[in-house]
């Protein structure tokens, strides 16, 4: 069980801001970053994969874990054609 958790939300795939928040969590001695929603990426798109790779790198550097609860990891299905 983590002793200190940083709550994070509405990052909207902004890698610079997310990296800043992860570093801040590390500087505060947090054990876990809990992503509350609107992480803001689509993993099937190259920009989304790049965002995730950058987040994973920042987490590894800070020795932190992230829980992206509350945000779907899949793109919504395309609407049916008429």
C-alpha positions as CSV (number, residue, x, y, z in Angstrom):
1,X,0.0,0.0,0.0
2,X,1.5,3.4,-1.0
3,X,2.1,5.9,1.7
4,X,1.8,9.0,-0.5
5,X,-0.3,9.4,-3.6
6,X,-0.3,12.2,-6.1
7,X,-3.7,12.7,-7.8
8,X,-3.5,13.8,-11.4
9,X,-6.3,14.5,-13.9
10,X,-7.1,16.1,-17.2
11,X,-3.6,15.9,-18.7
12,X,-5.1,15.6,-22.2
13,X,-2.0,14.0,-23.6
14,X,0.2,17.0,-22.7
15,X,3.5,15.2,-22.2
16,X,5.4,18.2,-20.9
17,X,2.8,18.8,-18.2
18,X,2.5,15.1,-17.3
19,X,6.3,14.8,-17.0
20,X,6.3,17.8,-14.7
21,X,3.6,16.3,-12.5
22,X,5.5,13.0,-12.3
23,X,8.7,14.8,-11.3
24,X,6.7,16.8,-8.7
25,X,5.3,13.6,-7.4
26,X,8.8,12.2,-7.0
27,X,10.1,15.3,-5.4
28,X,7.2,15.1,-2.8
29,X,8.1,11.5,-2.1
30,X,4.9,10.0,-3.7
31,X,4.8,6.3,-4.3
32,X,2.0,6.3,-6.8
33,X,0.4,8.7,-9.3
34,X,-3.3,8.1,-9.6
35,X,-4.6,9.4,-12.9
36,X,-8.2,10.4,-12.3
37,X,-9.4,10.9,-15.9
38,X,-8.9,12.5,-19.3
39,X,-5.4,11.1,-19.7
40,X,-6.2,12.0,-23.3
41,X,-4.5,9.7,-25.7
42,X,-5.5,7.0,-28.3
43,X,-3.0,4.1,-28.2
44,X,-3.7,3.2,-31.9
45,X,-2.4,6.6,-33.1
46,X,1.3,7.4,-33.3
47,X,0.9,10.5,-31.1
48,X,-0.8,8.5,-28.5
49,X,1.9,5.8,-28.5
50,X,4.5,8.6,-28.3
51,X,2.7,10.1,-25.3
52,X,2.6,6.8,-23.5
53,X,6.3,6.1,-24.2
54,X,7.2,9.5,-22.8
55,X,5.1,8.9,-19.7
56,X,6.6,5.4,-19.2
57,X,10.1,6.9,-19.5
58,X,9.3,9.7,-16.9
59,X,7.8,7.1,-14.5
60,X,10.9,4.9,-14.8
61,X,13.2,7.8,-14.1
62,X,11.1,8.7,-11.0
63,X,10.6,5.0,-10.0
64,X,6.9,5.6,-9.8
65,X,3.8,3.7,-10.8
66,X,0.7,5.3,-12.5
67,X,-2.9,4.1,-12.3
68,X,-4.9,5.4,-15.3
69,X,-8.2,4.4,-13.8
70,X,-11.3,6.0,-15.3
71,X,-10.0,6.4,-18.9
72,X,-10.7,3.9,-21.6
73,X,-7.6,2.5,-23.3
74,X,-9.4,1.9,-26.5
75,X,-10.7,4.4,-29.1
76,X,-14.5,4.6,-29.2
77,X,-16.1,2.5,-32.0
78,X,-16.8,4.4,-35.2
79,X,-20.4,5.3,-35.7
80,X,-22.3,2.9,-37.9
81,X,-22.6,4.0,-41.5
82,X,-26.1,4.9,-42.7
